[in-house]
Amino acid sequence: MKWGLVGLLVLAAGLTAAPAALAKATQSTNWAGYAVHRDGASFRRVSARWVQPNASCAGGQPSYSSAWVGLGGYSPTSDALEQIGTELDCTASGKVVSSAWYELVPAPSKPISLAVQPGDVMHASVTVNGHQVVVELDNLTSHQSFRKILHTAAIDVSSAEWIVEAPSECISQYSCQALPLANFGSITFDSASVVAADGKAGTIARGHWLRTKIRLTPGAQRLIVSRSSTDTAGTAQPSALRSGGSAFDVTFAAASAQSRPALAREARVRAAYLEH
């Protein structure tokens, strides 16, 4: 949930100059999960289900995480992203805070009045038709739902994503800081599906598109928000796909001392707004 994907570092050996669309795996400062995309293709709907995790919180420093599905934002030139998901944060006192939100980048995220507790089974979807966006989030445990129809000028439907993210604090579109990643343990996405604009549907692995596995790694580069810094101090690794390409896990791990980014000496970016 953020200003585009972030910087893409191709991991496949021998593809040092390959374009992002050909990458099979990339690194990001704030995304972990999968994206599907294809030159000339566009997507109409993305959906998935997950169980809201329970964070391992320690007092001292607040930390943040979110799980979402969305359309757009993967391309290095993207300036829009339509997404909806849940948040799981730790306060400075070690308290777990669970919530829900949606976001149409470049606008800031909006909170959703839908109660979400660790252990709740969530189902989310984003559907785009022209400049109309329908975001839906269902709490299958409490049998409560949120649905909103929105209209926006900025639309990107060139990709679809299933992501766990370290949110960012921003004071402008071009000045953001990825926040410390909360220890969410592990999140399982299942029932992941996508529908292309031509009506063809499939899973992450089974469809007429390419897929990219994204690992959250402190120190990786961002793309659209070029003047950004990173505080994540944690990594998140997606598993291999299973269940015909409709399911995978994303697992948290503490960053090693060698991989943790040096923190800026100046005051941290504070307070403007939260971005996913």
Secondary structure by P-SEA (a helix, b strand, c coil): ccccccbbbbccccccccccccccccccccccbbbbbcccccccccccccccccccccccbbbbcccccccccccccccbbbbccccccccccbbbbbbcccccccccbbbbcccccccbbbbbbccccccbbbbbbbccccccbbbbbbbbcccccccccccccbbbbbccccbbbbcccccccbbbbcccccccccccccccccccbbbbbbbbbccccccccccccccccbbbbbcccccccccbbbbbbccccccccccccccccccccccc
